[in-house]
Amino acid sequence: MFFAVGVDSGVVLFLAAHIIVMVGIPFIQQSAQSAALKSLPGRMAADGSIILNTMRQVCGAISTAVATCLLGLGQTGYAAGGGTNAAQGFVDGSRYGYMFGLVLVAIVLVFSFMLKGGEEEPKLVPVQVDGGAVESLAV
């Protein structure tokens, strides 16, 4: 829907596209985070959650910077081609950013099919050792 937005498009089209994306993102993030944390042993879930949230912030910042650079490149390319309408230059530059996002989604989709299911967490069994101490042994 974002690719359909142009200079003459109404605000409603852009808002509809934005709302769909903003509603869809939490569904994707929560499912992905649940699947990732499920593959970790229970005692490491908190660490995994921290790492995922940190990576989400870092990758979001990097992606925003790249998309902004692509916006500038698109505007510069439009102006270099003789374009004089600043709004059209912005639309053209935005499409570079949308294409970047689409490529990232395609890459993630391909890699998602390569993921393996999580292994079961080893069970801890109490074991009596010398001196009467009890230790846990993973089996």
Secondary structure as GFF3:
##gff-version 3
##sequence-region A 1 139
A	DSSP	three_ten_helix	2	4	.	.	.	ID=ss1
A	DSSP	alpha_helix	11	38	.	.	.	ID=ss2
A	DSSP	three_ten_helix	42	44	.	.	.	ID=ss3
A	DSSP	alpha_helix	45	80	.	.	.	ID=ss4
A	DSSP	alpha_helix	86	112	.	.	.	ID=ss5
A	DSSP	beta_strand	124	128	.	.	.	ID=ss6
A	DSSP	three_ten_helix	130	132	.	.	.	ID=ss7
A	DSSP	beta_strand	134	138	.	.	.	ID=ss8
###
